[in-house]
Amino acid sequence: MPLAKKETSRITEVARQIIGVIPTEVELHSETARTIRYRVRRGFGWRLSTVVLDKECLLRLAHDPQRDVKIEYLRRDLVNSATYRREYRYPRTLAVGG
């Protein structure tokens, strides 16, 4: 089911707050029903080239009373990961070895 316009704007606002910490040019690359993918122009010694954000998680974050603290954490995590990761995902997927 498509999201309501109000929910879509909340998701977009949270996504912009998270990626706003990136000092280089960021552009919307693609958007699906589940994710928003941004392309990051390289610079500042960063390897980061893509940011992928899950819309459902962003919507939950938008309604979370602790959202400001969590968004700040995500912004710091994004900056810290940018020097050694090519892609940043929220939520982060875990590799389970067996």
C-alpha positions as MATLAB code, in Angstrom:
seq = 'MPLAKKETSRITEVARQIIGVIPTEVELHSETARTIRYRVRRGFGWRLSTVVLDKECLLRLAHDPQRDVKIEYLRRDLVNSATYRREYRYPRTLAVGG';
ca = [
       0.000    0.000    0.000;
       1.406    3.419   -0.909;
       2.351    5.750    1.904;
       0.293    8.829    2.633;
       1.782   12.128    1.507;
       2.319   13.227    5.125;
       4.253   10.033    5.901;
       6.325   10.410    2.728;
       7.324   13.931    3.714;
       8.329   12.730    7.198;
      10.475   10.003    5.678;
      12.120   12.490    3.315;
      12.817   14.930    6.144;
      14.466   12.279    8.331;
      16.551   11.085    5.364;
      17.709   14.645    4.676;
      18.666   15.120    8.318;
      20.791   11.971    8.214;
      22.577   12.674    4.919;
      22.922   16.376    5.685;
      26.222   15.630    7.388;
      27.873   14.673    4.076;
      30.077   17.603    2.941;
      30.039   16.680   -0.754;
      27.236   16.683   -3.297;
      24.506   14.098   -2.665;
      21.771   13.312   -5.167;
      18.769   11.033   -5.122;
      19.725    8.030   -7.231;
      16.621    5.858   -6.974;
      13.586    5.264   -4.840;
      11.639    2.050   -4.512;
       8.683    1.121   -2.360;
      11.089    0.019    0.376;
      14.252    2.112    0.056;
      15.738    5.472   -0.841;
      19.178    5.348   -2.477;
      21.457    8.387   -2.644;
      24.605    8.766   -4.736;
      27.495   10.559   -3.047;
      30.157   12.429   -4.989;
      33.505   11.342   -3.674;
      35.740   13.726   -1.831;
      37.554   14.424    1.411;
      39.275   11.016    1.298;
      35.973    9.190    1.615;
      35.265    5.863   -0.060;
      31.520    6.324    0.393;
      29.579    6.362   -2.864;
      26.064    5.198   -1.888;
      23.671    5.665    1.019;
      20.670    3.311    1.210;
      17.910    4.040    3.720;
      14.934    1.804    4.496;
      11.675    3.778    4.366;
       9.888    1.741    7.029;
      12.743    2.291    9.474;
      12.824    6.010    8.657;
       9.092    6.268    9.337;
       9.489    4.535   12.714;
      12.374    6.893   13.460;
      10.222    9.904   12.519;
       7.670    8.918   15.185;
      10.229    7.968   17.837;
      10.380   10.344   20.835;
      14.172    9.838   20.916;
      14.554   10.620   17.182;
      16.922   13.582   17.624;
      19.403   11.498   19.607;
      19.129    8.581   17.187;
      19.520   10.792   14.120;
      22.626   12.348   15.650;
      24.015    8.853   16.244;
      23.300    7.884   12.615;
      24.990   11.056   11.357;
      28.142   10.264   13.374;
      28.066    6.639   12.247;
      27.774    7.760    8.622;
      30.794   10.067    8.897;
      32.845    7.431   10.716;
      31.981    4.754    8.137;
      32.580    6.957    5.107;
      36.353    6.521    5.055;
      36.306    2.721    4.830;
      32.903    1.714    3.403;
      31.606    2.216   -0.128;
      27.965    1.848    0.915;
      26.158    2.956    4.053;
      22.890    1.206    4.903;
      20.282    1.960    7.533;
      19.498   -0.336    9.132;
      22.855   -1.999    8.848;
      22.700   -5.587    7.641;
      24.676   -8.098    9.654;
      26.696  -10.899    8.132;
      26.325  -14.109   10.060;
      29.084  -16.640    9.534;
      28.530  -20.288    9.915;
];
